[in-house]
Amino acid sequence: MLWLKRDPFEGISEEYRKALGEEEHRLLTGFFNKSSADSILLEMHEFLILVLKGPRASDTYKPDWGLKDTLVAYMERKNLDIPPDVEEFFPEEIDLSQYVEAWKLAVALKRERSQR
């Protein structure tokens, strides 16, 4: 999508695109560098595309809700086991309003790690 000069997050409300602060960036970097992030990345992507891309997503999923709590609840509704590192170490300080930027950071860190 980026190569085609298209926004890969087209259709996702601006309410979920707030920038990460330095502290949130540091906390997420620490989490994704320590843990095996593949399963949570898959769930984050699915939630982003299937749930937050909806035109009225913010009516149901408030941007000021915690990202961790919302993702854990989403995974529990699907009867998935929550990875222990997510429950224990995923930063509570990240809000749904920062979802897109958190996703971008997670993918960039995964790409960087795989190139080592």
Biopython code that builds the backbone (N, CA, C, O; Angstrom):
import numpy as np
from Bio.PDB.StructureBuilder import StructureBuilder

atoms = [
    (1, "MET", "N", (0.824, -1.189, 0.000)),
    (1, "MET", "CA", (0.000, 0.000, 0.000)),
    (1, "MET", "C", (0.866, 1.250, 0.000)),
    (1, "MET", "O", (0.579, 2.217, -0.705)),
    (2, "LEU", "N", (1.925, 1.221, 0.794)),
    (2, "LEU", "CA", (2.778, 2.405, 0.844)),
    (2, "LEU", "C", (3.479, 2.634, -0.484)),
    (2, "LEU", "O", (3.671, 3.776, -0.901)),
    (3, "TRP", "N", (3.860, 1.547, -1.149)),
    (3, "TRP", "CA", (4.526, 1.684, -2.440)),
    (3, "TRP", "C", (3.592, 2.282, -3.478)),
    (3, "TRP", "O", (4.033, 2.960, -4.406)),
    (4, "LEU", "N", (2.319, 2.031, -3.319)),
    (4, "LEU", "CA", (1.323, 2.571, -4.243)),
    (4, "LEU", "C", (0.885, 3.978, -3.854)),
    (4, "LEU", "O", (-0.016, 4.551, -4.466)),
    (5, "LYS", "N", (1.533, 4.525, -2.828)),
    (5, "LYS", "CA", (1.215, 5.867, -2.320)),
    (5, "LYS", "C", (-0.223, 5.944, -1.816)),
    (5, "LYS", "O", (-0.876, 6.981, -1.931)),
    (6, "ARG", "N", (-0.705, 4.840, -1.259)),
    (6, "ARG", "CA", (-2.047, 4.806, -0.689)),
    (6, "ARG", "C", (-1.933, 4.678, 0.818)),
    (6, "ARG", "O", (-0.980, 4.096, 1.336)),
    (7, "ASP", "N", (-2.898, 5.221, 1.499)),
    (7, "ASP", "CA", (-2.935, 5.150, 2.949)),
    (7, "ASP", "C", (-3.418, 3.763, 3.363)),
    (7, "ASP", "O", (-4.569, 3.416, 3.102)),
    (8, "PRO", "N", (-2.559, 2.959, 4.006)),
    (8, "PRO", "CA", (-2.990, 1.620, 4.409)),
    (8, "PRO", "C", (-4.060, 1.654, 5.498)),
    (8, "PRO", "O", (-4.678, 0.631, 5.792)),
    (9, "PHE", "N", (-4.279, 2.817, 6.091)),
    (9, "PHE", "CA", (-5.259, 2.952, 7.161)),
    (9, "PHE", "C", (-6.473, 3.751, 6.713)),
    (9, "PHE", "O", (-7.199, 4.310, 7.535)),
    (10, "GLU", "N", (-6.682, 3.798, 5.423)),
    (10, "GLU", "CA", (-7.853, 4.482, 4.879)),
    (10, "GLU", "C", (-9.113, 3.859, 5.480)),
    (10, "GLU", "O", (-9.237, 2.637, 5.561)),
    (11, "GLY", "N", (-10.027, 4.701, 5.889)),
    (11, "GLY", "CA", (-11.269, 4.218, 6.473)),
    (11, "GLY", "C", (-11.231, 4.116, 7.987)),
    (11, "GLY", "O", (-12.257, 3.872, 8.621)),
    (12, "ILE", "N", (-10.059, 4.300, 8.566)),
    (12, "ILE", "CA", (-9.945, 4.276, 10.023)),
    (12, "ILE", "C", (-9.980, 5.714, 10.520)),
    (12, "ILE", "O", (-9.218, 6.563, 10.057)),
    (13, "SER", "N", (-10.857, 5.971, 11.448)),
    (13, "SER", "CA", (-11.091, 7.317, 11.961)),
    (13, "SER", "C", (-9.814, 7.968, 12.490)),
    (13, "SER", "O", (-8.923, 7.301, 13.014)),
    (14, "GLU", "N", (-9.756, 9.282, 12.336)),
    (14, "GLU", "CA", (-8.651, 10.061, 12.896)),
    (14, "GLU", "C", (-8.583, 9.900, 14.413)),
    (14, "GLU", "O", (-7.535, 10.122, 15.021)),
    (15, "GLU", "N", (-9.686, 9.519, 15.011)),
    (15, "GLU", "CA", (-9.724, 9.346, 16.470)),
    (15, "GLU", "C", (-8.770, 8.256, 16.958)),
    (15, "GLU", "O", (-8.423, 8.218, 18.138)),
    (16, "TYR", "N", (-8.350, 7.375, 16.059)),
    (16, "TYR", "CA", (-7.442, 6.286, 16.424)),
    (16, "TYR", "C", (-6.029, 6.507, 15.890)),
    (16, "TYR", "O", (-5.240, 5.563, 15.833)),
    (17, "ARG", "N", (-5.702, 7.724, 15.502)),
    (17, "ARG", "CA", (-4.410, 8.013, 14.869)),
    (17, "ARG", "C", (-3.540, 8.988, 15.661)),
    (17, "ARG", "O", (-2.613, 9.580, 15.107)),
    (18, "LYS", "N", (-3.823, 9.155, 16.920)),
    (18, "LYS", "CA", (-3.067, 10.080, 17.759)),
    (18, "LYS", "C", (-1.616, 9.604, 17.891)),
    (18, "LYS", "O", (-1.349, 8.407, 17.993)),
    (19, "ALA", "N", (-0.696, 10.553, 17.887)),
    (19, "ALA", "CA", (0.730, 10.226, 17.994)),
    (19, "ALA", "C", (1.059, 9.650, 19.369)),
    (19, "ALA", "O", (0.405, 9.952, 20.368)),
    (20, "LEU", "N", (2.076, 8.828, 19.386)),
    (20, "LEU", "CA", (2.592, 8.311, 20.648)),
    (20, "LEU", "C", (3.526, 9.348, 21.257)),
    (20, "LEU", "O", (4.311, 9.973, 20.544)),
    (21, "GLY", "N", (3.447, 9.530, 22.550)),
    (21, "GLY", "CA", (4.409, 10.373, 23.240)),
    (21, "GLY", "C", (5.706, 9.602, 23.444)),
    (21, "GLY", "O", (5.775, 8.406, 23.160)),
    (22, "GLU", "N", (6.723, 10.282, 23.931)),
    (22, "GLU", "CA", (8.016, 9.625, 24.157)),
    (22, "GLU", "C", (7.890, 8.436, 25.106)),
    (22, "GLU", "O", (8.478, 7.380, 24.875)),
    (23, "GLU", "N", (7.117, 8.621, 26.175)),
    (23, "GLU", "CA", (6.969, 7.550, 27.165)),
    (23, "GLU", "C", (6.242, 6.342, 26.573)),
    (23, "GLU", "O", (6.665, 5.205, 26.781)),
    (24, "GLU", "N", (5.152, 6.579, 25.836)),
    (24, "GLU", "CA", (4.426, 5.464, 25.210)),
    (24, "GLU", "C", (5.308, 4.747, 24.189)),
    (24, "GLU", "O", (5.281, 3.521, 24.088)),
    (25, "HIS", "N", (6.082, 5.512, 23.440)),
    (25, "HIS", "CA", (7.005, 4.937, 22.450)),
    (25, "HIS", "C", (8.025, 4.038, 23.155)),
    (25, "HIS", "O", (8.289, 2.921, 22.710)),
    (26, "ARG", "N", (8.585, 4.527, 24.239)),
    (26, "ARG", "CA", (9.578, 3.766, 24.996)),
    (26, "ARG", "C", (8.963, 2.478, 25.564)),
    (26, "ARG", "O", (9.565, 1.408, 25.480)),
    (27, "LEU", "N", (7.768, 2.594, 26.139)),
    (27, "LEU", "CA", (7.109, 1.426, 26.730)),
    (27, "LEU", "C", (6.777, 0.361, 25.684)),
    (27, "LEU", "O", (7.006, -0.827, 25.908)),
    (28, "LEU", "N", (6.244, 0.784, 24.557)),
    (28, "LEU", "CA", (5.917, -0.179, 23.495)),
    (28, "LEU", "C", (7.173, -0.814, 22.914)),
    (28, "LEU", "O", (7.200, -2.014, 22.639)),
    (29, "THR", "N", (8.210, -0.006, 22.727)),
    (29, "THR", "CA", (9.472, -0.542, 22.214)),
    (29, "THR", "C", (10.007, -1.607, 23.166)),
    (29, "THR", "O", (10.448, -2.670, 22.731)),
    (30, "GLY", "N", (9.966, -1.321, 24.458)),
    (30, "GLY", "CA", (10.411, -2.304, 25.446)),
    (30, "GLY", "C", (9.605, -3.585, 25.374)),
    (30, "GLY", "O", (10.166, -4.680, 25.423)),
    (31, "PHE", "N", (8.292, -3.456, 25.260)),
    (31, "PHE", "CA", (7.443, -4.646, 25.181)),
    (31, "PHE", "C", (7.753, -5.462, 23.929)),
    (31, "PHE", "O", (7.986, -6.668, 24.021)),
    (32, "PHE", "N", (7.758, -4.822, 22.769)),
    (32, "PHE", "CA", (7.930, -5.574, 21.528)),
    (32, "PHE", "C", (9.351, -6.094, 21.348)),
    (32, "PHE", "O", (9.556, -7.051, 20.601)),
    (33, "ASN", "N", (10.336, -5.496, 22.008)),
    (33, "ASN", "CA", (11.695, -6.024, 21.939)),
    (33, "ASN", "C", (11.897, -7.218, 22.868)),
    (33, "ASN", "O", (12.784, -8.039, 22.636)),
    (34, "LYS", "N", (11.083, -7.320, 23.912)),
    (34, "LYS", "CA", (11.235, -8.406, 24.884)),
    (34, "LYS", "C", (10.377, -9.618, 24.569)),
    (34, "LYS", "O", (10.742, -10.742, 24.914)),
    (35, "SER", "N", (9.264, -9.408, 23.930)),
    (35, "SER", "CA", (8.298, -10.499, 23.797)),
    (35, "SER", "C", (8.232, -11.035, 22.374)),
    (35, "SER", "O", (8.706, -10.414, 21.423)),
    (36, "SER", "N", (7.634, -12.198, 22.271)),
    (36, "SER", "CA", (7.321, -12.749, 20.966)),
    (36, "SER", "C", (5.996, -12.121, 20.549)),
    (36, "SER", "O", (4.932, -12.523, 21.019)),
    (37, "ALA", "N", (6.070, -11.159, 19.686)),
    (37, "ALA", "CA", (4.920, -10.309, 19.396)),
    (37, "ALA", "C", (4.032, -10.823, 18.270)),
    (37, "ALA", "O", (3.032, -10.180, 17.950)),
    (38, "ASP", "N", (4.355, -11.939, 17.668)),
    (38, "ASP", "CA", (3.611, -12.382, 16.492)),
    (38, "ASP", "C", (2.118, -12.546, 16.745)),
    (38, "ASP", "O", (1.301, -12.082, 15.949)),
    (39, "SER", "N", (1.755, -13.199, 17.839)),
    (39, "SER", "CA", (0.330, -13.438, 18.076)),
    (39, "SER", "C", (-0.416, -12.145, 18.360)),
    (39, "SER", "O", (-1.534, -11.964, 17.876)),
    (40, "ILE", "N", (0.170, -11.249, 19.127)),
    (40, "ILE", "CA", (-0.523, -9.998, 19.427)),
    (40, "ILE", "C", (-0.578, -9.111, 18.183)),
    (40, "ILE", "O", (-1.552, -8.382, 17.992)),
    (41, "LEU", "N", (0.445, -9.162, 17.343)),
    (41, "LEU", "CA", (0.406, -8.389, 16.093)),
    (41, "LEU", "C", (-0.719, -8.869, 15.191)),
    (41, "LEU", "O", (-1.400, -8.059, 14.561)),
    (42, "LEU", "N", (-0.914, -10.158, 15.127)),
    (42, "LEU", "CA", (-1.998, -10.713, 14.317)),
    (42, "LEU", "C", (-3.349, -10.240, 14.843)),
    (42, "LEU", "O", (-4.212, -9.830, 14.066)),
    (43, "GLU", "N", (-3.530, -10.296, 16.148)),
    (43, "GLU", "CA", (-4.795, -9.843, 16.736)),
    (43, "GLU", "C", (-4.981, -8.340, 16.572)),
    (43, "GLU", "O", (-6.093, -7.877, 16.320)),
    (44, "MET", "N", (-3.902, -7.577, 16.712)),
    (44, "MET", "CA", (-3.992, -6.124, 16.516)),
    (44, "MET", "C", (-4.420, -5.804, 15.088)),
    (44, "MET", "O", (-5.262, -4.934, 14.864)),
    (45, "HIS", "N", (-3.837, -6.512, 14.126)),
    (45, "HIS", "CA", (-4.164, -6.275, 12.723)),
    (45, "HIS", "C", (-5.627, -6.611, 12.453)),
    (45, "HIS", "O", (-6.344, -5.839, 11.815)),
    (46, "GLU", "N", (-6.058, -7.758, 12.938)),
    (46, "GLU", "CA", (-7.451, -8.168, 12.734)),
    (46, "GLU", "C", (-8.418, -7.146, 13.339)),
    (46, "GLU", "O", (-9.395, -6.758, 12.698)),
    (47, "PHE", "N", (-8.149, -6.718, 14.555)),
    (47, "PHE", "CA", (-9.017, -5.748, 15.233)),
    (47, "PHE", "C", (-9.039, -4.426, 14.466)),
    (47, "PHE", "O", (-10.088, -3.797, 14.321)),
    (48, "LEU", "N", (-7.891, -4.024, 13.989)),
    (48, "LEU", "CA", (-7.780, -2.784, 13.218)),
    (48, "LEU", "C", (-8.636, -2.839, 11.960)),
    (48, "LEU", "O", (-9.390, -1.909, 11.677)),
    (49, "ILE", "N", (-8.522, -3.912, 11.215)),
    (49, "ILE", "CA", (-9.219, -4.040, 9.933)),
    (49, "ILE", "C", (-10.704, -4.376, 10.104)),
    (49, "ILE", "O", (-11.554, -3.777, 9.445)),
    (50, "LEU", "N", (-11.014, -5.318, 10.975)),
    (50, "LEU", "CA", (-12.400, -5.774, 11.100)),
    (50, "LEU", "C", (-13.264, -4.918, 12.019)),
    (50, "LEU", "O", (-14.482, -4.869, 11.849)),
    (51, "VAL", "N", (-12.661, -4.254, 12.975)),
    (51, "VAL", "CA", (-13.448, -3.519, 13.963)),
    (51, "VAL", "C", (-13.289, -2.014, 13.820)),
    (51, "VAL", "O", (-14.277, -1.298, 13.654)),
    (52, "LEU", "N", (-12.058, -1.528, 13.882)),
    (52, "LEU", "CA", (-11.854, -0.077, 13.882)),
    (52, "LEU", "C", (-12.057, 0.570, 12.523)),
    (52, "LEU", "O", (-12.201, 1.789, 12.431)),
    (53, "LYS", "N", (-12.069, -0.227, 11.478)),
    (53, "LYS", "CA", (-12.273, 0.333, 10.143)),
    (53, "LYS", "C", (-13.741, 0.661, 9.880)),
    (53, "LYS", "O", (-14.061, 1.323, 8.893)),
    (54, "GLY", "N", (-14.616, 0.212, 10.740)),
    (54, "GLY", "CA", (-16.043, 0.488, 10.579)),
    (54, "GLY", "C", (-16.347, 1.969, 10.745)),
    (54, "GLY", "O", (-15.680, 2.656, 11.518)),
    (55, "PRO", "N", (-17.343, 2.464, 10.028)),
    (55, "PRO", "CA", (-17.646, 3.902, 10.050)),
    (55, "PRO", "C", (-18.100, 4.414, 11.413)),
    (55, "PRO", "O", (-17.962, 5.604, 11.699)),
    (56, "ARG", "N", (-18.630, 3.555, 12.242)),
    (56, "ARG", "CA", (-19.116, 3.992, 13.558)),
    (56, "ARG", "C", (-18.346, 3.310, 14.693)),
    (56, "ARG", "O", (-18.879, 3.110, 15.784)),
    (57, "ALA", "N", (-17.102, 2.962, 14.425)),
    (57, "ALA", "CA", (-16.302, 2.237, 15.419)),
    (57, "ALA", "C", (-16.202, 2.987, 16.739)),
    (57, "ALA", "O", (-16.262, 2.378, 17.807)),
    (58, "SER", "N", (-16.049, 4.304, 16.670)),
    (58, "SER", "CA", (-15.850, 5.062, 17.913)),
    (58, "SER", "C", (-17.120, 5.157, 18.755)),
    (58, "SER", "O", (-17.064, 5.577, 19.910)),
    (59, "ASP", "N", (-18.265, 4.772, 18.185)),
    (59, "ASP", "CA", (-19.488, 4.699, 18.993)),
    (59, "ASP", "C", (-19.417, 3.517, 19.965)),
    (59, "ASP", "O", (-19.968, 3.571, 21.065)),
    (60, "THR", "N", (-18.738, 2.461, 19.548)),
    (60, "THR", "CA", (-18.620, 1.256, 20.363)),
    (60, "THR", "C", (-17.288, 1.191, 21.100)),
    (60, "THR", "O", (-17.240, 0.830, 22.276)),
    (61, "TYR", "N", (-16.206, 1.542, 20.406)),
    (61, "TYR", "CA", (-14.855, 1.467, 20.964)),
    (61, "TYR", "C", (-14.320, 2.881, 21.158)),
    (61, "TYR", "O", (-13.803, 3.496, 20.225)),
    (62, "LYS", "N", (-14.452, 3.382, 22.372)),
    (62, "LYS", "CA", (-14.091, 4.763, 22.690)),
    (62, "LYS", "C", (-12.579, 4.960, 22.604)),
    (62, "LYS", "O", (-11.820, 4.156, 23.145)),
    (63, "PRO", "N", (-12.136, 6.021, 21.930)),
    (63, "PRO", "CA", (-10.703, 6.266, 21.771)),
    (63, "PRO", "C", (-9.930, 6.408, 23.086)),
    (63, "PRO", "O", (-8.716, 6.204, 23.107)),
    (64, "ASP", "N", (-10.613, 6.753, 24.179)),
    (64, "ASP", "CA", (-9.893, 6.909, 25.445)),
    (64, "ASP", "C", (-9.819, 5.601, 26.248)),
    (64, "ASP", "O", (-9.302, 5.594, 27.365)),
    (65, "TRP", "N", (-10.325, 4.513, 25.697)),
    (65, "TRP", "CA", (-10.189, 3.210, 26.343)),
    (65, "TRP", "C", (-8.755, 2.720, 26.197)),
    (65, "TRP", "O", (-8.051, 3.111, 25.266)),
    (66, "GLY", "N", (-8.332, 1.875, 27.106)),
    (66, "GLY", "CA", (-6.995, 1.298, 27.044)),
    (66, "GLY", "C", (-6.874, 0.275, 25.925)),
    (66, "GLY", "O", (-7.760, -0.559, 25.736)),
    (67, "LEU", "N", (-5.786, 0.343, 25.194)),
    (67, "LEU", "CA", (-5.537, -0.598, 24.099)),
    (67, "LEU", "C", (-5.402, -2.026, 24.633)),
    (67, "LEU", "O", (-5.991, -2.955, 24.080)),
    (68, "LYS", "N", (-4.638, -2.196, 25.691)),
    (68, "LYS", "CA", (-4.431, -3.537, 26.247)),
    (68, "LYS", "C", (-5.753, -4.165, 26.679)),
    (68, "LYS", "O", (-6.063, -5.289, 26.284)),
    (69, "ASP", "N", (-6.526, -3.453, 27.480)),
    (69, "ASP", "CA", (-7.786, -4.010, 27.974)),
    (69, "ASP", "C", (-8.745, -4.344, 26.840)),
    (69, "ASP", "O", (-9.435, -5.363, 26.881)),
    (70, "THR", "N", (-8.787, -3.488, 25.833)),
    (70, "THR", "CA", (-9.687, -3.713, 24.704)),
    (70, "THR", "C", (-9.256, -4.931, 23.897)),
    (70, "THR", "O", (-10.093, -5.750, 23.517)),
    (71, "LEU", "N", (-7.958, -5.058, 23.631)),
    (71, "LEU", "CA", (-7.460, -6.214, 22.875)),
    (71, "LEU", "C", (-7.650, -7.517, 23.650)),
    (71, "LEU", "O", (-8.041, -8.534, 23.077)),
    (72, "VAL", "N", (-7.375, -7.482, 24.938)),
    (72, "VAL", "CA", (-7.548, -8.685, 25.758)),
    (72, "VAL", "C", (-9.017, -9.115, 25.746)),
    (72, "VAL", "O", (-9.316, -10.299, 25.592)),
    (73, "ALA", "N", (-9.926, -8.162, 25.908)),
    (73, "ALA", "CA", (-11.360, -8.486, 25.874)),
    (73, "ALA", "C", (-11.762, -9.049, 24.508)),
    (73, "ALA", "O", (-12.556, -9.987, 24.433)),
    (74, "TYR", "N", (-11.219, -8.482, 23.435)),
    (74, "TYR", "CA", (-11.500, -8.957, 22.078)),
    (74, "TYR", "C", (-11.031, -10.407, 21.919)),
    (74, "TYR", "O", (-11.750, -11.243, 21.372)),
    (75, "MET", "N", (-9.832, -10.691, 22.398)),
    (75, "MET", "CA", (-9.294, -12.042, 22.296)),
    (75, "MET", "C", (-10.094, -13.022, 23.159)),
    (75, "MET", "O", (-10.321, -14.165, 22.761)),
    (76, "GLU", "N", (-10.517, -12.570, 24.336)),
    (76, "GLU", "CA", (-11.318, -13.436, 25.206)),
    (76, "GLU", "C", (-12.662, -13.774, 24.570)),
    (76, "GLU", "O", (-13.142, -14.900, 24.705)),
    (77, "ARG", "N", (-13.278, -12.812, 23.878)),
    (77, "ARG", "CA", (-14.549, -13.080, 23.192)),
    (77, "ARG", "C", (-14.375, -14.126, 22.100)),
    (77, "ARG", "O", (-15.326, -14.823, 21.748)),
    (78, "LYS", "N", (-13.168, -14.237, 21.566)),
    (78, "LYS", "CA", (-12.881, -15.242, 20.543)),
    (78, "LYS", "C", (-12.399, -16.557, 21.171)),
    (78, "LYS", "O", (-12.003, -17.484, 20.464)),
    (79, "ASN", "N", (-12.438, -16.621, 22.493)),
    (79, "ASN", "CA", (-11.975, -17.795, 23.242)),
    (79, "ASN", "C", (-10.513, -18.132, 22.973)),
    (79, "ASN", "O", (-10.141, -19.304, 22.914)),
    (80, "LEU", "N", (-9.694, -17.110, 22.810)),
    (80, "LEU", "CA", (-8.261, -17.302, 22.614)),
    (80, "LEU", "C", (-7.540, -17.190, 23.945)),
    (80, "LEU", "O", (-7.973, -16.470, 24.845)),
    (81, "ASP", "N", (-6.443, -17.906, 24.055)),
    (81, "ASP", "CA", (-5.588, -17.747, 25.228)),
    (81, "ASP", "C", (-4.814, -16.446, 25.079)),
    (81, "ASP", "O", (-4.274, -16.150, 24.014)),
    (82, "ILE", "N", (-4.768, -15.683, 26.147)),
    (82, "ILE", "CA", (-4.017, -14.436, 26.138)),
    (82, "ILE", "C", (-2.568, -14.781, 26.453)),
    (82, "ILE", "O", (-2.296, -15.396, 27.484)),
    (83, "PRO", "N", (-1.623, -14.395, 25.580)),
    (83, "PRO", "CA", (-0.218, -14.677, 25.884)),
    (83, "PRO", "C", (0.174, -14.045, 27.225)),
    (83, "PRO", "O", (-0.144, -12.883, 27.478)),
    (84, "PRO", "N", (0.858, -14.803, 28.077)),
    (84, "PRO", "CA", (1.231, -14.274, 29.393)),
    (84, "PRO", "C", (2.012, -12.965, 29.319)),
    (84, "PRO", "O", (1.829, -12.087, 30.162)),
    (85, "ASP", "N", (2.881, -12.828, 28.317)),
    (85, "ASP", "CA", (3.657, -11.588, 28.230)),
    (85, "ASP", "C", (2.765, -10.387, 27.913)),
    (85, "ASP", "O", (3.081, -9.265, 28.307)),
    (86, "VAL", "N", (1.664, -10.610, 27.212)),
    (86, "VAL", "CA", (0.723, -9.513, 26.938)),
    (86, "VAL", "C", (0.043, -9.103, 28.239)),
    (86, "VAL", "O", (-0.020, -7.918, 28.564)),
    (87, "GLU", "N", (-0.463, -10.078, 28.976)),
    (87, "GLU", "CA", (-1.144, -9.754, 30.235)),
    (87, "GLU", "C", (-0.207, -9.081, 31.223)),
    (87, "GLU", "O", (-0.607, -8.167, 31.944)),
    (88, "GLU", "N", (1.034, -9.531, 31.254)),
    (88, "GLU", "CA", (1.958, -9.025, 32.264)),
    (88, "GLU", "C", (2.684, -7.748, 31.842)),
    (88, "GLU", "O", (2.889, -6.860, 32.670)),
    (89, "PHE", "N", (3.078, -7.639, 30.568)),
    (89, "PHE", "CA", (3.997, -6.570, 30.190)),
    (89, "PHE", "C", (3.468, -5.542, 29.195)),
    (89, "PHE", "O", (4.074, -4.480, 29.050)),
    (90, "PHE", "N", (2.359, -5.818, 28.501)),
    (90, "PHE", "CA", (1.880, -4.829, 27.528)),
    (90, "PHE", "C", (1.524, -3.552, 28.287)),
    (90, "PHE", "O", (0.787, -3.608, 29.271)),
    (91, "PRO", "N", (2.037, -2.405, 27.844)),
    (91, "PRO", "CA", (1.840, -1.163, 28.605)),
    (91, "PRO", "C", (0.378, -0.727, 28.696)),
    (91, "PRO", "O", (-0.330, -0.649, 27.691)),
    (92, "GLU", "N", (-0.046, -0.449, 29.907)),
    (92, "GLU", "CA", (-1.419, 0.000, 30.179)),
    (92, "GLU", "C", (-1.648, 1.442, 29.715)),
    (92, "GLU", "O", (-2.791, 1.869, 29.555)),
    (93, "GLU", "N", (-0.575, 2.181, 29.503)),
    (93, "GLU", "CA", (-0.671, 3.615, 29.222)),
    (93, "GLU", "C", (-1.122, 3.951, 27.800)),
    (93, "GLU", "O", (-1.400, 5.114, 27.510)),
    (94, "ILE", "N", (-1.199, 2.969, 26.914)),
    (94, "ILE", "CA", (-1.543, 3.211, 25.514)),
    (94, "ILE", "C", (-3.060, 3.167, 25.360)),
    (94, "ILE", "O", (-3.711, 2.224, 25.809)),
    (95, "ASP", "N", (-3.611, 4.189, 24.728)),
    (95, "ASP", "CA", (-5.057, 4.266, 24.488)),
    (95, "ASP", "C", (-5.400, 3.812, 23.074)),
    (95, "ASP", "O", (-4.534, 3.752, 22.202)),
    (96, "LEU", "N", (-6.667, 3.496, 22.860)),
    (96, "LEU", "CA", (-7.126, 3.173, 21.504)),
    (96, "LEU", "C", (-6.877, 4.335, 20.549)),
    (96, "LEU", "O", (-6.687, 4.124, 19.351)),
    (97, "SER", "N", (-6.875, 5.558, 21.072)),
    (97, "SER", "CA", (-6.631, 6.724, 20.212)),
    (97, "SER", "C", (-5.246, 6.667, 19.569)),
    (97, "SER", "O", (-4.999, 7.366, 18.586)),
    (98, "GLN", "N", (-4.346, 5.851, 20.102)),
    (98, "GLN", "CA", (-2.981, 5.719, 19.580)),
    (98, "GLN", "C", (-2.783, 4.405, 18.819)),
    (98, "GLN", "O", (-1.650, 3.997, 18.563)),
    (99, "TYR", "N", (-3.868, 3.756, 18.467)),
    (99, "TYR", "CA", (-3.816, 2.416, 17.872)),
    (99, "TYR", "C", (-2.978, 2.362, 16.597)),
    (99, "TYR", "O", (-2.097, 1.513, 16.466)),
    (100, "VAL", "N", (-3.250, 3.262, 15.666)),
    (100, "VAL", "CA", (-2.548, 3.213, 14.378)),
    (100, "VAL", "C", (-1.050, 3.413, 14.581)),
    (100, "VAL", "O", (-0.245, 2.696, 13.988)),
    (101, "GLU", "N", (-0.674, 4.371, 15.404)),
    (101, "GLU", "CA", (0.749, 4.627, 15.639)),
    (101, "GLU", "C", (1.401, 3.475, 16.400)),
    (101, "GLU", "O", (2.561, 3.149, 16.148)),
    (102, "ALA", "N", (0.672, 2.859, 17.322)),
    (102, "ALA", "CA", (1.199, 1.692, 18.033)),
    (102, "ALA", "C", (1.425, 0.540, 17.052)),
    (102, "ALA", "O", (2.433, -0.163, 17.130)),
    (103, "TRP", "N", (0.487, 0.356, 16.137)),
    (103, "TRP", "CA", (0.610, -0.692, 15.119)),
    (103, "TRP", "C", (1.825, -0.434, 14.222)),
    (103, "TRP", "O", (2.608, -1.344, 13.951)),
    (104, "LYS", "N", (1.973, 0.804, 13.769)),
    (104, "LYS", "CA", (3.112, 1.151, 12.911)),
    (104, "LYS", "C", (4.434, 0.874, 13.620)),
    (104, "LYS", "O", (5.357, 0.315, 13.029)),
    (105, "LEU", "N", (4.519, 1.265, 14.880)),
    (105, "LEU", "CA", (5.746, 1.039, 15.646)),
    (105, "LEU", "C", (6.015, -0.453, 15.800)),
    (105, "LEU", "O", (7.148, -0.898, 15.612)),
    (106, "ALA", "N", (5.005, -1.221, 16.133)),
    (106, "ALA", "CA", (5.172, -2.662, 16.317)),
    (106, "ALA", "C", (5.670, -3.333, 15.041)),
    (106, "ALA", "O", (6.561, -4.181, 15.088)),
    (107, "VAL", "N", (5.103, -2.959, 13.920)),
    (107, "VAL", "CA", (5.516, -3.547, 12.638)),
    (107, "VAL", "C", (6.941, -3.128, 12.292)),
    (107, "VAL", "O", (7.728, -3.947, 11.816)),
    (108, "ALA", "N", (7.279, -1.869, 12.526)),
    (108, "ALA", "CA", (8.638, -1.387, 12.248)),
    (108, "ALA", "C", (9.656, -2.131, 13.115)),
    (108, "ALA", "O", (10.722, -2.512, 12.631)),
    (109, "LEU", "N", (9.337, -2.336, 14.375)),
    (109, "LEU", "CA", (10.247, -3.064, 15.266)),
    (109, "LEU", "C", (10.395, -4.520, 14.842)),
    (109, "LEU", "O", (11.493, -5.074, 14.895)),
    (110, "LYS", "N", (9.308, -5.134, 14.427)),
    (110, "LYS", "CA", (9.377, -6.527, 13.960)),
    (110, "LYS", "C", (10.233, -6.622, 12.695)),
    (110, "LYS", "O", (11.054, -7.529, 12.560)),
    (111, "ARG", "N", (10.035, -5.690, 11.780)),
    (111, "ARG", "CA", (10.818, -5.678, 10.541)),
    (111, "ARG", "C", (12.300, -5.480, 10.857)),
    (111, "ARG", "O", (13.160, -6.160, 10.296)),
    (112, "GLU", "N", (12.587, -4.549, 11.754)),
    (112, "GLU", "CA", (13.970, -4.279, 12.146)),
    (112, "GLU", "C", (14.613, -5.514, 12.768)),
    (112, "GLU", "O", (15.763, -5.836, 12.472)),
    (113, "ARG", "N", (13.871, -6.200, 13.628)),
    (113, "ARG", "CA", (14.387, -7.401, 14.289)),
    (113, "ARG", "C", (14.661, -8.517, 13.276)),
    (113, "ARG", "O", (15.648, -9.241, 13.404)),
    (114, "SER", "N", (13.804, -8.653, 12.286)),
    (114, "SER", "CA", (13.983, -9.729, 11.302)),
    (114, "SER", "C", (15.139, -9.459, 10.342)),
    (114, "SER", "O", (15.627, -10.380, 9.688)),
    (115, "GLN", "N", (15.577, -8.210, 10.253)),
    (115, "GLN", "CA", (16.689, -7.867, 9.362)),
    (115, "GLN", "C", (18.043, -8.041, 10.031)),
    (115, "GLN", "O", (19.078, -7.919, 9.376)),
    (116, "ARG", "N", (18.046, -8.323, 11.319)),
    (116, "ARG", "CA", (19.319, -8.495, 12.042)),
    (116, "ARG", "C", (19.938, -9.817, 11.742)),
    (116, "ARG", "O", (21.009, -10.130, 12.262)),
]
sb = StructureBuilder()
sb.init_structure("model")
sb.init_model(0)
sb.init_chain("A")
sb.init_seg("    ")
for serial, (resi, resn, name, xyz) in enumerate(atoms, 1):
    if name == "N":
        sb.init_residue(resn, " ", resi, " ")
    sb.init_atom(name, np.array(xyz, "f"), 0.0, 1.0, " ", f" {name:<3s}", serial, name[0])
structure = sb.get_structure()
